[in-house]
Amino acid sequence: MGKAVGVLKELSADERTRLLYEEREKARRDIASMIGGAERGGIQKGIIITARNAIAMGIDTETIIKLTGLSREEIENMK
C-alpha cells in the first residue's frame, strides 16, 4: 500500500499523467470485477485499453511504458 501511495504522489505532479494513472486503475478494477477468477487476463486487457487511450491522447511513449509496464515494441505496435 505504501508503494502505491508513493507512485501516486510521483504521478500526481503531472495532471495528465495522474488522470491516465487513475483511468488505468479504474479500468483494472472494472475488468477484474467483471471477470472474477480470470483477473490476471482482465488486468492485461485493462492495461492494453489504457495504453490505447494514452496513445489517442498523444501521451509520449516513455510515459505509457512507465504507467502500463508494456514494452516499447508493444506500444509501437498499437500505434
N, C-alpha and C positions, 0 to 999 in steps of 0.2 A: 504494500500500500504506500509506503514511504517513497519507494522508487517511482511509482506512478505520479505521486504529487510533485516530485522533483521534475519529472518530464513535463507535466502540465505547466508548471511555473516557467520552465525554459521556453516552451512553445507559446505561452501567453504573451510574450514580449512582442510578437508579431501577430496582429489581428487576423490576417488571412490564414496564417499557419494554425493559429488557435482554433478558428472556425473549422478548418479542414480536419484537425485532430478530433474535435467534438463530433463532427459528422461521421468520421470513421468509427468512433466508439459507439455511436448510436446505431450505425449500420451493423456493427459486430453484435451488439446486444439483440437487436431486432431479429437478425438472421438466426442467431443461436437459439432464441426462444421459439422461432417458427419450426426449426428442425429438431429440436430436442436433443436426442442422443447423438446426432450426427453433427455436433457443434464444431468440430475441427474443420469439416468441409464448409460449414456455414461461415466461419470466420474467414477462411480463404476467399470465399465468394464476396464477402463484405469488403475485404482488402482490395480486391480487383475492382469492385464498383467504386470504391473511394479513389483509387488511382485513376480510373477513367474520368471521374468527376473533376479531380485535380487537374488532369490534362486539359479538360474542357475549360477550366477556369484560368488556364495559362500559367499555372504554378510550375516553377522550374523543376527539372528532373531531380536535382540533388535533394530538394525538399521532399519530393514524393518518395524518394528512396528512404529518407530518414523516417518518414511517417508510416510507410507501409512495410518496410523490410524487403520489398521486391528488389530484384537486381536491375541494373541499368538496362540490360538487354530485354528483360520482361516489359519494362516501361516503354522502351523504344518500340517494341513490337505492338504495343497498344495504340501507338500514335498513327 
